[in-house]
Amino acid sequence: MNESTPTQLQPEMPPTRWGDPAHAAPLPEGVRDLVGLVFSLGDTPAREDVQVPASHLAPELVDLLRAAIGDDHVVLDDATRRLRTRGKSTPDLLRQRSGDLADAPDVVVRPGSHDDVQAILDIAQEHRIAVVPFGGGTAVTGGLVAQRDGFAGIVSLDLGRMRSLLALDPVSSTATLGPGLRGPEAEALLAEHGLMLGHFPQSFEFATIGGFAATRSSGQSSAGYGRFDAMVVGLRAATPKGEVRLGGTSPSNASGPDLRELFLGSEGAFGVITEVTVRVRPLPEVKEYEGWQWPSFEAGAAAMRALAQGDLLPTVLRLSDENETAINLARPDAIGGEGAGGCLMITGYEGTPSATAAKKAAVTEALAALGGTPLGTEPGEAWAAGRFDAPYLRDALLDVGVLVETLETVTFWSNRDRLYGAVKAALEGALGEGTMVLCHISHVYATGCSLYFTIAAAGGDQPLERWLEAKRAANDAIVASGASITHHHAVGTDHKGWLTPEIGDVGVDILRAVKRELDPAGILNPGVLIP
Ligand SMILES: Cc1cc2nc3c(=O)[nH]c(=O)nc-3n(C[C@H](O)[C@H](O)[C@H](O)COP(=O)(O)OP(=O)(O)OC[C@H]3O[C@@H](n4cnc5c(N)ncnc54)[C@H](O)[C@@H]3O)c2cc1C
């Protein structure tokens, strides 16, 4: 098979907002009125008169980068540097909106191959230049905010040119993908061969294959297709120490500890992932999504546990708590409408007609026996149609001064209720009366589940400071509850202060030792991941 590359370039996200500008829309009038009943609304447009700090990188170092990968691929203009500043968390957007570009990189480099990446790392190591790998820029935990002190400058290493389907082994069901392919591009290239990956996080439209691997991302169809790290068969990375190829010889093995795991979730701190080999599967012939109503979050969660422990998982399985069910955030057109009440569960079935029919029949029987009420396909189809829309709604709410943000965590089933109560109380306590805290179970395992919280609160004069305080309180509550600081958003800079209780001092020493070995000058994403 020859390499294939998408022919169309996807749009850039605006620096102050999420997504495709063509899809952005203000709050629908009716929703604005309703939201205004709860929060006092203002008009908080992003500042346009912003200044990008001057590039600090010495001209001779810029020339070295140009000589290594070509003049056209080393970019210093303000607009490009602004687009590569931070990620897309609400704090990132609020900082961009207020004109704070202190974390702008000095230069953006666009390598076209593994060898280009290696050449950039060699220069960066020799001249102590910090390197921040940049995939889709959808990070929400500060993974794109490198520490500047002690470095000659910061290079944003934009992987956007490395966007090919490099190899396909249909017999073994594996595909090797370039790290810069965005979700839809990777799926479109695979679809030409009747295949799919099946990784659909809410950031699917803009996040990349390398980013999914570097953050151990998990998608909305994880019940059926698994998390991204579980799809990775092998990878190639460039490190300051040299090239690493891992996992390319077998589906699994007993050749010592699995070193792939060192790069999955390494957030650019150990190396730059330049190729990812993934397990692929046939495109589904059938897709069906349904809704189920549960009298309580507790009852719905118990049903999810029964499915997971009975090896009876559909492709999509998620459960909103009472608040999230009532608000129906994913459907701006339905906010404030007459909901079904209780807690809404979405189930989805994808595959061949016979396999989906059999799975659906078995799941339906189990859920009915556990006390669920079937709501038919309408809620499921509505969820599927709007599954990537919520981030656009966040922008519309930020525009009118409402603070909106999400966070996630994961624990064992026996600890779910305690964790849920503790995080909710922490967020409500920090953000005060009138705050809406919504939650859904987003991913399930036989042993536990992840909880995904969304908050909406009055932004006030200092929305950023208000959120940072609430986030600290939530992180403390997560750690005190004995849960994990992150299920799929990764550590970045925002969570690293809470990582040590989870992995212990020796765990931190192991991370530091790996970093020292692979990146002795510490140029790779300094300040990210490692406490
Ligand atoms: C609205 C929204 C919804 C989201 N929904 C989900 C969701 O449903 N599930 C989920 O898992 N996450 C979700 N996220 C988080 C985010 O999309 C993921 O973390 C994603 O995996 C990051 O991919 P990216 O290509 O955008 O990487 P970036 O944001 O560009 O980078 C993320 C981190 O990985 C590093 N990195 C990127 N590429 C490479 C590479 N090739 N080699 C080494 N390091 C690299 C970066 O330096 C950075 O530290 C969401 C984010 C937003 C804003």
The ligand as an SDF file (V2000), in Angstrom:
LIG
                    3D

 53 58  0  0  0  0  0  0  0  0999 V2000
  -13.9590   20.2840   24.2020 C   0  0  0  0  0  0  0  0  0  0  0  0
  -13.0280   19.1740   24.5570 C   0  0  0  0  0  0  0  0  0  0  0  0
  -13.5010   17.8890   24.6810 C   0  0  0  0  0  0  0  0  0  0  0  0
  -12.6280   16.8590   25.0260 C   0  0  0  0  0  0  0  0  0  0  0  0
  -13.1100   15.5930   25.1070 N   0  0  0  0  0  0  0  0  0  0  0  0
  -12.2700   14.5760   25.3860 C   0  0  0  0  0  0  0  0  0  0  0  0
  -12.7530   13.2370   25.4410 C   0  0  0  0  0  0  0  0  0  0  0  0
  -13.9300   12.9620   25.2130 O   0  0  0  0  0  0  0  0  0  0  0  0
  -11.8540   12.2650   25.7220 N   0  0  0  0  0  0  0  0  0  0  0  0
  -10.5430   12.5320   25.9290 C   0  0  0  0  0  0  0  0  0  0  0  0
   -9.7840   11.6120   26.1550 O   0  0  0  0  0  0  0  0  0  0  0  0
  -10.0680   13.7840   25.9190 N   0  0  0  0  0  0  0  0  0  0  0  0
  -10.8910   14.8040   25.6360 C   0  0  0  0  0  0  0  0  0  0  0  0
  -10.4210   16.0830   25.6010 N   0  0  0  0  0  0  0  0  0  0  0  0
   -8.9890   16.3270   25.8840 C   0  0  0  0  0  0  0  0  0  0  0  0
   -8.0650   16.3250   24.6310 C   0  0  0  0  0  0  0  0  0  0  0  0
   -8.8150   16.3880   23.4610 O   0  0  0  0  0  0  0  0  0  0  0  0
   -7.1900   15.1190   24.6270 C   0  0  0  0  0  0  0  0  0  0  0  0
   -6.2530   15.2550   25.6420 O   0  0  0  0  0  0  0  0  0  0  0  0
   -6.4690   14.8160   23.2880 C   0  0  0  0  0  0  0  0  0  0  0  0
   -6.1000   13.4790   23.3770 O   0  0  0  0  0  0  0  0  0  0  0  0
   -5.2570   15.6590   22.9720 C   0  0  0  0  0  0  0  0  0  0  0  0
   -4.9530   15.4970   21.5910 O   0  0  0  0  0  0  0  0  0  0  0  0
   -4.3100   16.6850   20.7450 P   0  0  0  0  0  0  0  0  0  0  0  0
   -3.9010   16.1320   19.4330 O   0  0  0  0  0  0  0  0  0  0  0  0
   -5.1870   17.8490   20.7120 O   0  0  0  0  0  0  0  0  0  0  0  0
   -3.0240   16.9740   21.5870 O   0  0  0  0  0  0  0  0  0  0  0  0
   -2.4140   18.3810   22.1440 P   0  0  0  0  0  0  0  0  0  0  0  0
   -3.4810   19.0880   22.8190 O   0  0  0  0  0  0  0  0  0  0  0  0
   -1.7960   19.0670   20.9750 O   0  0  0  0  0  0  0  0  0  0  0  0
   -1.3470   17.8230   23.0960 O   0  0  0  0  0  0  0  0  0  0  0  0
   -1.6920   17.1730   24.2900 C   0  0  0  0  0  0  0  0  0  0  0  0
   -0.4040   16.7610   25.0060 C   0  0  0  0  0  0  0  0  0  0  0  0
    0.2520   15.7260   24.2880 O   0  0  0  0  0  0  0  0  0  0  0  0
    1.5240   16.1810   23.8050 C   0  0  0  0  0  0  0  0  0  0  0  0
    1.6270   15.6830   22.4290 N   0  0  0  0  0  0  0  0  0  0  0  0
    0.7860   15.9480   21.3960 C   0  0  0  0  0  0  0  0  0  0  0  0
    1.1910   15.2640   20.3030 N   0  0  0  0  0  0  0  0  0  0  0  0
    2.2920   14.5650   20.6630 C   0  0  0  0  0  0  0  0  0  0  0  0
    3.1730   13.6760   19.9840 C   0  0  0  0  0  0  0  0  0  0  0  0
    3.0050   13.3400   18.7070 N   0  0  0  0  0  0  0  0  0  0  0  0
    4.2060   13.1500   20.6750 N   0  0  0  0  0  0  0  0  0  0  0  0
    4.4000   13.4510   21.9670 C   0  0  0  0  0  0  0  0  0  0  0  0
    3.6110   14.2850   22.6640 N   0  0  0  0  0  0  0  0  0  0  0  0
    2.5660   14.8320   22.0220 C   0  0  0  0  0  0  0  0  0  0  0  0
    1.5100   17.6830   23.9290 C   0  0  0  0  0  0  0  0  0  0  0  0
    2.7840   18.2290   24.1150 O   0  0  0  0  0  0  0  0  0  0  0  0
    0.6070   17.8790   25.1350 C   0  0  0  0  0  0  0  0  0  0  0  0
    1.3220   17.7040   26.3260 O   0  0  0  0  0  0  0  0  0  0  0  0
  -11.2660   17.1390   25.2580 C   0  0  0  0  0  0  0  0  0  0  0  0
  -10.7980   18.4440   25.1170 C   0  0  0  0  0  0  0  0  0  0  0  0
  -11.6660   19.4560   24.7620 C   0  0  0  0  0  0  0  0  0  0  0  0
  -11.1460   20.8380   24.6010 C   0  0  0  0  0  0  0  0  0  0  0  0
  1  2  1  0
  2  3  1  0
  2 52  2  0
  3  4  2  0
  4  5  1  0
  4 50  1  0
  5  6  2  0
  6  7  1  0
  6 13  1  0
  7  8  2  0
  7  9  1  0
  9 10  1  0
 10 11  2  0
 10 12  1  0
 12 13  2  0
 13 14  1  0
 14 15  1  0
 14 50  1  0
 15 16  1  0
 16 17  1  0
 16 18  1  0
 18 19  1  0
 18 20  1  0
 20 21  1  0
 20 22  1  0
 22 23  1  0
 23 24  1  0
 24 25  2  0
 24 26  1  0
 24 27  1  0
 27 28  1  0
 28 29  2  0
 28 30  1  0
 28 31  1  0
 31 32  1  0
 32 33  1  0
 33 34  1  0
 33 48  1  0
 34 35  1  0
 35 36  1  0
 35 46  1  0
 36 37  1  0
 36 45  1  0
 37 38  2  0
 38 39  1  0
 39 40  1  0
 39 45  2  0
 40 41  1  0
 40 42  2  0
 42 43  1  0
 43 44  2  0
 44 45  1  0
 46 47  1  0
 46 48  1  0
 48 49  1  0
 50 51  2  0
 51 52  1  0
 52 53  1  0
M  END
$$$$
